[in-house]
């Protein structure tokens, strides 16, 4: 009986460890996805800023106020 209890306890601990590992892996993946999204948004923002500056410079050139 004690042997059976010991085996059950071992398997419960093993299952808990596996669940914790899976949770940790999922958190790592979520963190990586969030970081990637952040970098994509920052890059898009930089591109928009550059395009806006280019448009402003083009207007200034066209109106002769870029001096």
Predicted model as a PDB file, atoms N, CA, C, CB and O in Angstrom, pLDDT in the B-factor column:
MODEL        1                                                                  
ATOM      1  N   UNK A   1       0.821  -1.187   0.000  1.00 57.00           N  
ATOM      2  CA  UNK A   1       0.000   0.000   0.000  1.00 57.00           C  
ATOM      3  C   UNK A   1       0.869   1.255   0.000  1.00 57.00           C  
ATOM      4  CB  UNK A   1      -0.936  -0.004   1.202  1.00 57.00           C  
ATOM      5  O   UNK A   1       0.601   2.195  -0.748  1.00 57.00           O  
ATOM      6  N   UNK A   2       1.901   1.274   0.831  1.00 68.00           N  
ATOM      7  CA  UNK A   2       2.793   2.430   0.894  1.00 68.00           C  
ATOM      8  C   UNK A   2       3.521   2.603  -0.429  1.00 68.00           C  
ATOM      9  CB  UNK A   2       3.803   2.278   2.045  1.00 68.00           C  
ATOM     10  O   UNK A   2       3.763   3.727  -0.868  1.00 68.00           O  
ATOM     11  N   UNK A   3       3.871   1.482  -1.068  1.00 83.00           N  
ATOM     12  CA  UNK A   3       4.539   1.538  -2.363  1.00 83.00           C  
ATOM     13  C   UNK A   3       3.635   2.191  -3.403  1.00 83.00           C  
ATOM     14  CB  UNK A   3       4.948   0.130  -2.819  1.00 83.00           C  
ATOM     15  O   UNK A   3       4.093   3.000  -4.210  1.00 83.00           O  
ATOM     16  N   UNK A   4       2.356   1.838  -3.381  1.00 88.00           N  
ATOM     17  CA  UNK A   4       1.388   2.418  -4.301  1.00 88.00           C  
ATOM     18  C   UNK A   4       1.254   3.923  -4.071  1.00 88.00           C  
ATOM     19  CB  UNK A   4       0.027   1.732  -4.145  1.00 88.00           C  
ATOM     20  O   UNK A   4       1.196   4.700  -5.024  1.00 88.00           O  
ATOM     21  N   UNK A   5       1.206   4.315  -2.834  1.00 90.00           N  
ATOM     22  CA  UNK A   5       1.093   5.722  -2.471  1.00 90.00           C  
ATOM     23  C   UNK A   5       2.323   6.497  -2.938  1.00 90.00           C  
ATOM     24  CB  UNK A   5       0.910   5.873  -0.953  1.00 90.00           C  
ATOM     25  O   UNK A   5       2.217   7.621  -3.428  1.00 90.00           O  
ATOM     26  N   UNK A   6       3.481   5.882  -2.779  1.00 92.00           N  
ATOM     27  CA  UNK A   6       4.734   6.508  -3.201  1.00 92.00           C  
ATOM     28  C   UNK A   6       4.753   6.707  -4.711  1.00 92.00           C  
ATOM     29  CB  UNK A   6       5.938   5.659  -2.762  1.00 92.00           C  
ATOM     30  O   UNK A   6       5.189   7.751  -5.196  1.00 92.00           O  
ATOM     31  N   UNK A   7       4.281   5.708  -5.457  1.00 92.00           N  
ATOM     32  CA  UNK A   7       4.232   5.815  -6.917  1.00 92.00           C  
ATOM     33  C   UNK A   7       3.275   6.915  -7.349  1.00 92.00           C  
ATOM     34  CB  UNK A   7       3.812   4.478  -7.542  1.00 92.00           C  
ATOM     35  O   UNK A   7       3.579   7.687  -8.257  1.00 92.00           O  
ATOM     36  N   UNK A   8       2.125   6.986  -6.702  1.00 94.00           N  
ATOM     37  CA  UNK A   8       1.142   8.011  -7.040  1.00 94.00           C  
ATOM     38  C   UNK A   8       1.709   9.400  -6.753  1.00 94.00           C  
ATOM     39  CB  UNK A   8      -0.167   7.790  -6.252  1.00 94.00           C  
ATOM     40  O   UNK A   8       1.515  10.332  -7.533  1.00 94.00           O  
ATOM     41  N   UNK A   9       2.391   9.525  -5.659  1.00 92.00           N  
ATOM     42  CA  UNK A   9       2.989  10.808  -5.292  1.00 92.00           C  
ATOM     43  C   UNK A   9       4.062  11.195  -6.308  1.00 92.00           C  
ATOM     44  CB  UNK A   9       3.592  10.744  -3.868  1.00 92.00           C  
ATOM     45  O   UNK A   9       4.155  12.352  -6.719  1.00 92.00           O  
ATOM     46  N   UNK A  10       4.859  10.223  -6.701  1.00 92.00           N  
ATOM     47  CA  UNK A  10       5.902  10.467  -7.700  1.00 92.00           C  
ATOM     48  C   UNK A  10       5.283  10.945  -9.012  1.00 92.00           C  
ATOM     49  CB  UNK A  10       6.736   9.188  -7.936  1.00 92.00           C  
ATOM     50  O   UNK A  10       5.743  11.925  -9.598  1.00 92.00           O  
ATOM     51  N   UNK A  11       4.246  10.257  -9.469  1.00 93.00           N  
ATOM     52  CA  UNK A  11       3.604  10.615 -10.738  1.00 93.00           C  
ATOM     53  C   UNK A  11       2.918  11.976 -10.648  1.00 93.00           C  
ATOM     54  CB  UNK A  11       2.584   9.542 -11.140  1.00 93.00           C  
ATOM     55  O   UNK A  11       2.900  12.727 -11.623  1.00 93.00           O  
ATOM     56  N   UNK A  12       2.363  12.293  -9.499  1.00 94.00           N  
ATOM     57  CA  UNK A  12       1.745  13.611  -9.314  1.00 94.00           C  
ATOM     58  C   UNK A  12       2.806  14.701  -9.408  1.00 94.00           C  
ATOM     59  CB  UNK A  12       1.011  13.690  -7.952  1.00 94.00           C  
ATOM     60  O   UNK A  12       2.588  15.732 -10.044  1.00 94.00           O  
ATOM     61  N   UNK A  13       3.940  14.474  -8.782  1.00 93.00           N  
ATOM     62  CA  UNK A  13       5.040  15.442  -8.855  1.00 93.00           C  
ATOM     63  C   UNK A  13       5.573  15.572 -10.263  1.00 93.00           C  
ATOM     64  CB  UNK A  13       6.167  15.041  -7.917  1.00 93.00           C  
ATOM     65  O   UNK A  13       5.894  16.670 -10.718  1.00 93.00           O  
ATOM     66  N   UNK A  14       5.665  14.459 -10.945  1.00 96.00           N  
ATOM     67  CA  UNK A  14       6.135  14.460 -12.336  1.00 96.00           C  
ATOM     68  C   UNK A  14       5.177  15.266 -13.220  1.00 96.00           C  
ATOM     69  CB  UNK A  14       6.268  13.008 -12.869  1.00 96.00           C  
ATOM     70  O   UNK A  14       5.612  16.082 -14.032  1.00 96.00           O  
ATOM     71  N   UNK A  15       3.878  15.029 -13.056  1.00 96.00           N  
ATOM     72  CA  UNK A  15       2.869  15.758 -13.836  1.00 96.00           C  
ATOM     73  C   UNK A  15       2.926  17.247 -13.534  1.00 96.00           C  
ATOM     74  CB  UNK A  15       1.460  15.214 -13.544  1.00 96.00           C  
ATOM     75  O   UNK A  15       2.792  18.070 -14.440  1.00 96.00           O  
ATOM     76  N   UNK A  16       3.122  17.600 -12.268  1.00 95.00           N  
ATOM     77  CA  UNK A  16       3.221  19.009 -11.878  1.00 95.00           C  
ATOM     78  C   UNK A  16       4.432  19.658 -12.546  1.00 95.00           C  
ATOM     79  CB  UNK A  16       3.318  19.144 -10.337  1.00 95.00           C  
ATOM     80  O   UNK A  16       4.340  20.776 -13.054  1.00 95.00           O  
ATOM     81  N   UNK A  17       5.542  18.972 -12.546  1.00 95.00           N  
ATOM     82  CA  UNK A  17       6.751  19.500 -13.191  1.00 95.00           C  
ATOM     83  C   UNK A  17       6.558  19.707 -14.674  1.00 95.00           C  
ATOM     84  CB  UNK A  17       7.921  18.570 -12.961  1.00 95.00           C  
ATOM     85  O   UNK A  17       6.993  20.714 -15.233  1.00 95.00           O  
ATOM     86  N   UNK A  18       5.894  18.739 -15.318  1.00 96.00           N  
ATOM     87  CA  UNK A  18       5.641  18.878 -16.754  1.00 96.00           C  
ATOM     88  C   UNK A  18       4.706  20.053 -17.031  1.00 96.00           C  
ATOM     89  CB  UNK A  18       5.043  17.580 -17.321  1.00 96.00           C  
ATOM     90  O   UNK A  18       4.909  20.794 -17.993  1.00 96.00           O  
ATOM     91  N   UNK A  19       3.695  20.222 -16.203  1.00 97.00           N  
ATOM     92  CA  UNK A  19       2.760  21.339 -16.378  1.00 97.00           C  
ATOM     93  C   UNK A  19       3.478  22.676 -16.200  1.00 97.00           C  
ATOM     94  CB  UNK A  19       1.589  21.226 -15.377  1.00 97.00           C  
ATOM     95  O   UNK A  19       3.230  23.627 -16.942  1.00 97.00           O  
ATOM     96  N   UNK A  20       4.368  22.739 -15.213  1.00 97.00           N  
ATOM     97  CA  UNK A  20       5.119  23.978 -14.990  1.00 97.00           C  
ATOM     98  C   UNK A  20       6.028  24.278 -16.175  1.00 97.00           C  
ATOM     99  CB  UNK A  20       5.949  23.882 -13.698  1.00 97.00           C  
ATOM    100  O   UNK A  20       6.160  25.434 -16.577  1.00 97.00           O  
ATOM    101  N   UNK A  21       6.645  23.265 -16.729  1.00 97.00           N  
ATOM    102  CA  UNK A  21       7.528  23.448 -17.887  1.00 97.00           C  
ATOM    103  C   UNK A  21       6.735  23.944 -19.091  1.00 97.00           C  
ATOM    104  CB  UNK A  21       8.251  22.128 -18.233  1.00 97.00           C  
ATOM    105  O   UNK A  21       7.169  24.854 -19.799  1.00 97.00           O  
ATOM    106  N   UNK A  22       5.565  23.337 -19.319  1.00 96.00           N  
ATOM    107  CA  UNK A  22       4.721  23.770 -20.437  1.00 96.00           C  
ATOM    108  C   UNK A  22       4.276  25.219 -20.247  1.00 96.00           C  
ATOM    109  CB  UNK A  22       3.489  22.850 -20.574  1.00 96.00           C  
ATOM    110  O   UNK A  22       4.281  26.004 -21.195  1.00 96.00           O  
ATOM    111  N   UNK A  23       3.894  25.566 -19.026  1.00 97.00           N  
ATOM    112  CA  UNK A  23       3.470  26.937 -18.738  1.00 97.00           C  
ATOM    113  C   UNK A  23       4.619  27.914 -18.983  1.00 97.00           C  
ATOM    114  CB  UNK A  23       2.966  27.055 -17.283  1.00 97.00           C  
ATOM    115  O   UNK A  23       4.426  28.995 -19.538  1.00 97.00           O  
ATOM    116  N   UNK A  24       5.801  27.517 -18.563  1.00 97.00           N  
ATOM    117  CA  UNK A  24       6.969  28.372 -18.757  1.00 97.00           C  
ATOM    118  C   UNK A  24       7.259  28.567 -20.249  1.00 97.00           C  
ATOM    119  CB  UNK A  24       8.198  27.770 -18.048  1.00 97.00           C  
ATOM    120  O   UNK A  24       7.566  29.678 -20.683  1.00 97.00           O  
ATOM    121  N   UNK A  25       7.161  27.493 -21.026  1.00 97.00           N  
ATOM    122  CA  UNK A  25       7.387  27.586 -22.464  1.00 97.00           C  
ATOM    123  C   UNK A  25       6.350  28.478 -23.129  1.00 97.00           C  
ATOM    124  CB  UNK A  25       7.365  26.201 -23.094  1.00 97.00           C  
ATOM    125  O   UNK A  25       6.671  29.256 -24.027  1.00 97.00           O  
ATOM    126  N   UNK A  26       5.101  28.360 -22.683  1.00 97.00           N  
ATOM    127  CA  UNK A  26       4.042  29.194 -23.257  1.00 97.00           C  
ATOM    128  C   UNK A  26       4.290  30.670 -22.927  1.00 97.00           C  
ATOM    129  CB  UNK A  26       2.653  28.750 -22.730  1.00 97.00           C  
ATOM    130  O   UNK A  26       4.065  31.542 -23.767  1.00 97.00           O  
ATOM    131  N   UNK A  27       4.747  30.945 -21.717  1.00 97.00           N  
ATOM    132  CA  UNK A  27       5.040  32.327 -21.331  1.00 97.00           C  
ATOM    133  C   UNK A  27       6.204  32.876 -22.154  1.00 97.00           C  
ATOM    134  CB  UNK A  27       5.364  32.413 -19.823  1.00 97.00           C  
ATOM    135  O   UNK A  27       6.180  34.035 -22.569  1.00 97.00           O  
ATOM    136  N   UNK A  28       7.210  32.057 -22.388  1.00 97.00           N  
ATOM    137  CA  UNK A  28       8.339  32.485 -23.214  1.00 97.00           C  
ATOM    138  C   UNK A  28       7.879  32.812 -24.630  1.00 97.00           C  
ATOM    139  CB  UNK A  28       9.424  31.398 -23.248  1.00 97.00           C  
ATOM    140  O   UNK A  28       8.287  33.820 -25.207  1.00 97.00           O  
ATOM    141  N   UNK A  29       7.027  31.954 -25.186  1.00 97.00           N  
ATOM    142  CA  UNK A  29       6.519  32.200 -26.541  1.00 97.00           C  
ATOM    143  C   UNK A  29       5.689  33.471 -26.589  1.00 97.00           C  
ATOM    144  CB  UNK A  29       5.683  31.013 -27.028  1.00 97.00           C  
ATOM    145  O   UNK A  29       5.804  34.247 -27.537  1.00 97.00           O  
ATOM    146  N   UNK A  30       4.858  33.695 -25.584  1.00 97.00           N  
ATOM    147  CA  UNK A  30       4.039  34.910 -25.538  1.00 97.00           C  
ATOM    148  C   UNK A  30       4.925  36.143 -25.426  1.00 97.00           C  
ATOM    149  CB  UNK A  30       3.049  34.855 -24.355  1.00 97.00           C  
ATOM    150  O   UNK A  30       4.660  37.164 -26.061  1.00 97.00           O  
ATOM    151  N   UNK A  31       5.969  36.049 -24.625  1.00 97.00           N  
ATOM    152  CA  UNK A  31       6.894  37.169 -24.462  1.00 97.00           C  
ATOM    153  C   UNK A  31       7.617  37.463 -25.777  1.00 97.00           C  
ATOM    154  CB  UNK A  31       7.915  36.869 -23.346  1.00 97.00           C  
ATOM    155  O   UNK A  31       7.780  38.623 -26.157  1.00 97.00           O  
ATOM    156  N   UNK A  32       8.045  36.415 -26.462  1.00 97.00           N  
ATOM    157  CA  UNK A  32       8.715  36.585 -27.753  1.00 97.00           C  
ATOM    158  C   UNK A  32       7.773  37.228 -28.769  1.00 97.00           C  
ATOM    159  CB  UNK A  32       9.222  35.227 -28.283  1.00 97.00           C  
ATOM    160  O   UNK A  32       8.183  38.105 -29.530  1.00 97.00           O  
ATOM    161  N   UNK A  33       6.513  36.796 -28.783  1.00 98.00           N  
ATOM    162  CA  UNK A  33       5.529  37.356 -29.716  1.00 98.00           C  
ATOM    163  C   UNK A  33       5.284  38.831 -29.403  1.00 98.00           C  
ATOM    164  CB  UNK A  33       4.200  36.564 -29.649  1.00 98.00           C  
ATOM    165  O   UNK A  33       5.174  39.650 -30.315  1.00 98.00           O  
ATOM    166  N   UNK A  34       5.199  39.166 -28.127  1.00 97.00           N  
ATOM    167  CA  UNK A  34       4.981  40.558 -27.732  1.00 97.00           C  
ATOM    168  C   UNK A  34       6.172  41.421 -28.153  1.00 97.00           C  
ATOM    169  CB  UNK A  34       4.754  40.661 -26.204  1.00 97.00           C  
ATOM    170  O   UNK A  34       5.987  42.533 -28.646  1.00 97.00           O  
ATOM    171  N   UNK A  35       7.366  40.923 -27.964  1.00 97.00           N  
ATOM    172  CA  UNK A  35       8.567  41.671 -28.347  1.00 97.00           C  
ATOM    173  C   UNK A  35       8.612  41.879 -29.848  1.00 97.00           C  
ATOM    174  CB  UNK A  35       9.834  40.944 -27.877  1.00 97.00           C  
ATOM    175  O   UNK A  35       8.945  42.969 -30.314  1.00 97.00           O  
ATOM    176  N   UNK A  36       8.284  40.853 -30.608  1.00 97.00           N  
ATOM    177  CA  UNK A  36       8.267  40.951 -32.060  1.00 97.00           C  
ATOM    178  C   UNK A  36       7.236  41.979 -32.523  1.00 97.00           C  
ATOM    179  CB  UNK A  36       7.971  39.584 -32.682  1.00 97.00           C  
ATOM    180  O   UNK A  36       7.502  42.772 -33.427  1.00 97.00           O  
ATOM    181  N   UNK A  37       6.069  41.957 -31.902  1.00 97.00           N  
ATOM    182  CA  UNK A  37       5.027  42.925 -32.251  1.00 97.00           C  
ATOM    183  C   UNK A  37       5.488  44.339 -31.936  1.00 97.00           C  
ATOM    184  CB  UNK A  37       3.722  42.613 -31.502  1.00 97.00           C  
ATOM    185  O   UNK A  37       5.280  45.259 -32.727  1.00 97.00           O  
ATOM    186  N   UNK A  38       6.107  44.506 -30.789  1.00 97.00           N  
ATOM    187  CA  UNK A  38       6.611  45.828 -30.396  1.00 97.00           C  
ATOM    188  C   UNK A  38       7.616  46.344 -31.425  1.00 97.00           C  
ATOM    189  CB  UNK A  38       7.266  45.767 -28.993  1.00 97.00           C  
ATOM    190  O   UNK A  38       7.559  47.506 -31.826  1.00 97.00           O  
ATOM    191  N   UNK A  39       8.526  45.484 -31.846  1.00 97.00           N  
ATOM    192  CA  UNK A  39       9.536  45.885 -32.823  1.00 97.00           C  
ATOM    193  C   UNK A  39       8.895  46.225 -34.171  1.00 97.00           C  
ATOM    194  CB  UNK A  39      10.577  44.770 -32.999  1.00 97.00           C  
ATOM    195  O   UNK A  39       9.320  47.166 -34.842  1.00 97.00           O  
ATOM    196  N   UNK A  40       7.880  45.464 -34.565  1.00 97.00           N  
ATOM    197  CA  UNK A  40       7.192  45.735 -35.823  1.00 97.00           C  
ATOM    198  C   UNK A  40       6.482  47.085 -35.783  1.00 97.00           C  
ATOM    199  CB  UNK A  40       6.188  44.623 -36.132  1.00 97.00           C  
ATOM    200  O   UNK A  40       6.531  47.852 -36.745  1.00 97.00           O  
ATOM    201  N   UNK A  41       5.832  47.363 -34.674  1.00 98.00           N  
ATOM    202  CA  UNK A  41       5.124  48.636 -34.522  1.00 98.00           C  
ATOM    203  C   UNK A  41       6.117  49.796 -34.525  1.00 98.00           C  
ATOM    204  CB  UNK A  41       4.290  48.644 -33.217  1.00 98.00           C  
ATOM    205  O   UNK A  41       5.859  50.832 -35.138  1.00 98.00           O  
ATOM    206  N   UNK A  42       7.242  49.628 -33.850  1.00 97.00           N  
ATOM    207  CA  UNK A  42       8.258  50.687 -33.830  1.00 97.00           C  
ATOM    208  C   UNK A  42       8.802  50.936 -35.234  1.00 97.00           C  
ATOM    209  CB  UNK A  42       9.411  50.318 -32.871  1.00 97.00           C  
ATOM    210  O   UNK A  42       9.005  52.083 -35.630  1.00 97.00           O  
ATOM    211  N   UNK A  43       9.034  49.870 -35.978  1.00 97.00           N  
ATOM    212  CA  UNK A  43       9.551  50.015 -37.339  1.00 97.00           C  
ATOM    213  C   UNK A  43       8.529  50.714 -38.224  1.00 97.00           C  
ATOM    214  CB  UNK A  43       9.919  48.642 -37.931  1.00 97.00           C  
ATOM    215  O   UNK A  43       8.885  51.580 -39.023  1.00 97.00           O  
ATOM    216  N   UNK A  44       7.262  50.342 -38.087  1.00 98.00           N  
ATOM    217  CA  UNK A  44       6.207  50.988 -38.871  1.00 98.00           C  
ATOM    218  C   UNK A  44       6.129  52.469 -38.521  1.00 98.00           C  
ATOM    219  CB  UNK A  44       4.841  50.303 -38.626  1.00 98.00           C  
ATOM    220  O   UNK A  44       5.941  53.309 -39.401  1.00 98.00           O  
ATOM    221  N   UNK A  45       6.271  52.785 -37.254  1.00 97.00           N  
ATOM    222  CA  UNK A  45       6.253  54.185 -36.829  1.00 97.00           C  
ATOM    223  C   UNK A  45       7.403  54.973 -37.423  1.00 97.00           C  
ATOM    224  CB  UNK A  45       6.301  54.276 -35.320  1.00 97.00           C  
ATOM    225  O   UNK A  45       7.221  56.114 -37.846  1.00 97.00           O  
ATOM    226  N   UNK A  46       8.573  54.385 -37.461  1.00 97.00           N  
ATOM    227  CA  UNK A  46       9.731  55.058 -38.054  1.00 97.00           C  
ATOM    228  C   UNK A  46       9.528  55.284 -39.559  1.00 97.00           C  
ATOM    229  CB  UNK A  46      11.012  54.232 -37.810  1.00 97.00           C  
ATOM    230  O   UNK A  46       9.895  56.331 -40.092  1.00 97.00           O  
ATOM    231  N   UNK A  47       8.942  54.294 -40.231  1.00 97.00           N  
ATOM    232  CA  UNK A  47       8.677  54.439 -41.663  1.00 97.00           C  
ATOM    233  C   UNK A  47       7.664  55.555 -41.916  1.00 97.00           C  
ATOM    234  CB  UNK A  47       8.164  53.113 -42.254  1.00 97.00           C  
ATOM    235  O   UNK A  47       7.824  56.352 -42.841  1.00 97.00           O  
ATOM    236  N   UNK A  48       6.626  55.603 -41.090  1.00 97.00           N  
ATOM    237  CA  UNK A  48       5.613  56.652 -41.245  1.00 97.00           C  
ATOM    238  C   UNK A  48       6.228  58.027 -40.992  1.00 97.00           C  
ATOM    239  CB  UNK A  48       4.427  56.410 -40.283  1.00 97.00           C  
ATOM    240  O   UNK A  48       5.924  58.990 -41.697  1.00 97.00           O  
ATOM    241  N   UNK A  49       7.085  58.111 -39.993  1.00 97.00           N  
ATOM    242  CA  UNK A  49       7.738  59.377 -39.678  1.00 97.00           C  
ATOM    243  C   UNK A  49       8.609  59.826 -40.856  1.00 97.00           C  
ATOM    244  CB  UNK A  49       8.589  59.245 -38.391  1.00 97.00           C  
ATOM    245  O   UNK A  49       8.598  61.001 -41.224  1.00 97.00           O  
ATOM    246  N   UNK A  50       9.348  58.908 -41.435  1.00 97.00           N  
ATOM    247  CA  UNK A  50      10.213  59.237 -42.566  1.00 97.00           C  
ATOM    248  C   UNK A  50       9.389  59.685 -43.776  1.00 97.00           C  
ATOM    249  CB  UNK A  50      11.086  58.029 -42.938  1.00 97.00           C  
ATOM    250  O   UNK A  50       9.758  60.633 -44.470  1.00 97.00           O  
ATOM    251  N   UNK A  51       8.265  58.991 -44.024  1.00 97.00           N  
ATOM    252  CA  UNK A  51       7.411  59.375 -45.154  1.00 97.00           C  
ATOM    253  C   UNK A  51       6.793  60.750 -44.929  1.00 97.00           C  
ATOM    254  CB  UNK A  51       6.306  58.331 -45.372  1.00 97.00           C  
ATOM    255  O   UNK A  51       6.704  61.549 -45.861  1.00 97.00           O  
ATOM    256  N   UNK A  52       6.368  61.029 -43.711  1.00 97.00           N  
ATOM    257  CA  UNK A  52       5.791  62.335 -43.398  1.00 97.00           C  
ATOM    258  C   UNK A  52       6.831  63.435 -43.580  1.00 97.00           C  
ATOM    259  CB  UNK A  52       5.241  62.355 -41.960  1.00 97.00           C  
ATOM    260  O   UNK A  52       6.523  64.503 -44.108  1.00 97.00           O  
ATOM    261  N   UNK A  53       8.058  63.173 -43.144  1.00 96.00           N  
ATOM    262  CA  UNK A  53       9.125  64.165 -43.311  1.00 96.00           C  
ATOM    263  C   UNK A  53       9.412  64.385 -44.791  1.00 96.00           C  
ATOM    264  CB  UNK A  53      10.410  63.716 -42.576  1.00 96.00           C  
ATOM    265  O   UNK A  53       9.635  65.516 -45.224  1.00 96.00           O  
ATOM    266  N   UNK A  54       9.406  63.293 -45.573  1.00 95.00           N  
ATOM    267  CA  UNK A  54       9.614  63.416 -47.016  1.00 95.00           C  
ATOM    268  C   UNK A  54       8.511  64.225 -47.676  1.00 95.00           C  
ATOM    269  CB  UNK A  54       9.694  62.041 -47.656  1.00 95.00           C  
ATOM    270  O   UNK A  54       8.784  65.046 -48.553  1.00 95.00           O  
ATOM    271  N   UNK A  55       7.275  64.005 -47.268  1.00 96.00           N  
ATOM    272  CA  UNK A  55       6.154  64.760 -47.823  1.00 96.00           C  
ATOM    273  C   UNK A  55       6.266  66.228 -47.446  1.00 96.00           C  
ATOM    274  CB  UNK A  55       4.816  64.183 -47.334  1.00 96.00           C  
ATOM    275  O   UNK A  55       6.014  67.104 -48.273  1.00 96.00           O  
ATOM    276  N   UNK A  56       6.642  66.503 -46.205  1.00 94.00           N  
ATOM    277  CA  UNK A  56       6.808  67.885 -45.766  1.00 94.00           C  
ATOM    278  C   UNK A  56       7.909  68.577 -46.564  1.00 94.00           C  
ATOM    279  CB  UNK A  56       7.126  67.938 -44.265  1.00 94.00           C  
ATOM    280  O   UNK A  56       7.753  69.726 -46.979  1.00 94.00           O  
ATOM    281  N   UNK A  57       9.012  67.884 -46.777  1.00 93.00           N  
ATOM    282  CA  UNK A  57      10.110  68.454 -47.564  1.00 93.00           C  
ATOM    283  C   UNK A  57       9.670  68.713 -49.001  1.00 93.00           C  
ATOM    284  CB  UNK A  57      11.330  67.517 -47.546  1.00 93.00           C  
ATOM    285  O   UNK A  57      10.058  69.718 -49.596  1.00 93.00           O  
ATOM    286  N   UNK A  58       8.864  67.814 -49.562  1.00 94.00           N  
ATOM    287  CA  UNK A  58       8.383  67.998 -50.933  1.00 94.00           C  
ATOM    288  C   UNK A  58       7.479  69.229 -51.017  1.00 94.00           C  
ATOM    289  CB  UNK A  58       7.624  66.737 -51.418  1.00 94.00           C  
ATOM    290  O   UNK A  58       7.552  69.986 -51.985  1.00 94.00           O  
ATOM    291  N   UNK A  59       6.640  69.430 -50.022  1.00 94.00           N  
ATOM    292  CA  UNK A  59       5.762  70.621 -50.012  1.00 94.00           C  
ATOM    293  C   UNK A  59       6.610  71.885 -49.892  1.00 94.00           C  
ATOM    294  CB  UNK A  59       4.729  70.547 -48.835  1.00 94.00           C  
ATOM    295  O   UNK A  59       6.371  72.876 -50.581  1.00 94.00           O  
ATOM    296  N   UNK A  60       7.592  71.834 -49.015  1.00 92.00           N  
ATOM    297  CA  UNK A  60       8.462  73.000 -48.843  1.00 92.00           C  
ATOM    298  C   UNK A  60       9.214  73.317 -50.143  1.00 92.00           C  
ATOM    299  CB  UNK A  60       9.463  72.757 -47.692  1.00 92.00           C  
ATOM    300  O   UNK A  60       9.357  74.481 -50.517  1.00 92.00           O  
ATOM    301  N   UNK A  61       9.696  72.261 -50.829  1.00 90.00           N  
ATOM    302  CA  UNK A  61      10.391  72.476 -52.098  1.00 90.00           C  
ATOM    303  C   UNK A  61       9.441  73.073 -53.130  1.00 90.00           C  
ATOM    304  CB  UNK A  61      10.987  71.156 -52.622  1.00 90.00           C  
ATOM    305  O   UNK A  61       9.812  73.987 -53.865  1.00 90.00           O  
ATOM    306  N   UNK A  62       8.221  72.558 -53.183  1.00 90.00           N  
ATOM    307  CA  UNK A  62       7.254  73.019 -54.173  1.00 90.00           C  
ATOM    308  C   UNK A  62       6.843  74.468 -53.919  1.00 90.00           C  
ATOM    309  CB  UNK A  62       6.022  72.117 -54.165  1.00 90.00           C  
ATOM    310  O   UNK A  62       6.577  75.209 -54.866  1.00 90.00           O  
ATOM    311  N   UNK A  63       6.791  74.872 -52.672  1.00 91.00           N  
ATOM    312  CA  UNK A  63       6.366  76.239 -52.353  1.00 91.00           C  
ATOM    313  C   UNK A  63       7.541  77.191 -52.197  1.00 91.00           C  
ATOM    314  CB  UNK A  63       5.542  76.244 -51.086  1.00 91.00           C  
ATOM    315  O   UNK A  63       7.353  78.394 -52.016  1.00 91.00           O  
ATOM    316  N   UNK A  64       8.742  76.655 -52.266  1.00 85.00           N  
ATOM    317  CA  UNK A  64       9.926  77.489 -52.167  1.00 85.00           C  
ATOM    318  C   UNK A  64      10.230  77.934 -50.755  1.00 85.00           C  
ATOM    319  CB  UNK A  64       9.774  78.680 -53.034  1.00 85.00           C  
ATOM    320  O   UNK A  64      10.950  78.914 -50.568  1.00 85.00           O  
ATOM    321  N   UNK A  65       9.711  77.255 -49.764  1.00 82.00           N  
ATOM    322  CA  UNK A  65       9.975  77.650 -48.377  1.00 82.00           C  
ATOM    323  C   UNK A  65      11.017  76.760 -47.714  1.00 82.00           C  
ATOM    324  CB  UNK A  65       8.689  77.615 -47.570  1.00 82.00           C  
ATOM    325  O   UNK A  65      11.174  76.800 -46.494  1.00 82.00           O  
ATOM    326  N   UNK A  66      11.717  75.971 -48.484  1.00 67.00           N  
ATOM    327  CA  UNK A  66      12.718  75.053 -47.933  1.00 67.00           C  
ATOM    328  C   UNK A  66      14.107  75.672 -48.020  1.00 67.00           C  
ATOM    329  CB  UNK A  66      12.688  73.701 -48.675  1.00 67.00           C  
ATOM    330  O   UNK A  66      15.048  75.049 -48.512  1.00 67.00           O  
ATOM    331  N   UNK A  67      14.216  76.863 -47.554  1.00 62.00           N  
ATOM    332  CA  UNK A  67      15.515  77.550 -47.659  1.00 62.00           C  
ATOM    333  C   UNK A  67      16.014  77.974 -46.320  1.00 62.00           C  
ATOM    334  CB  UNK A  67      15.421  78.755 -48.562  1.00 62.00           C  
ATOM    335  O   UNK A  67      17.089  78.565 -46.221  1.00 62.00           O  
TER     336      UNK A  67                                                      
ENDMDL                                                                          
END                                                                             
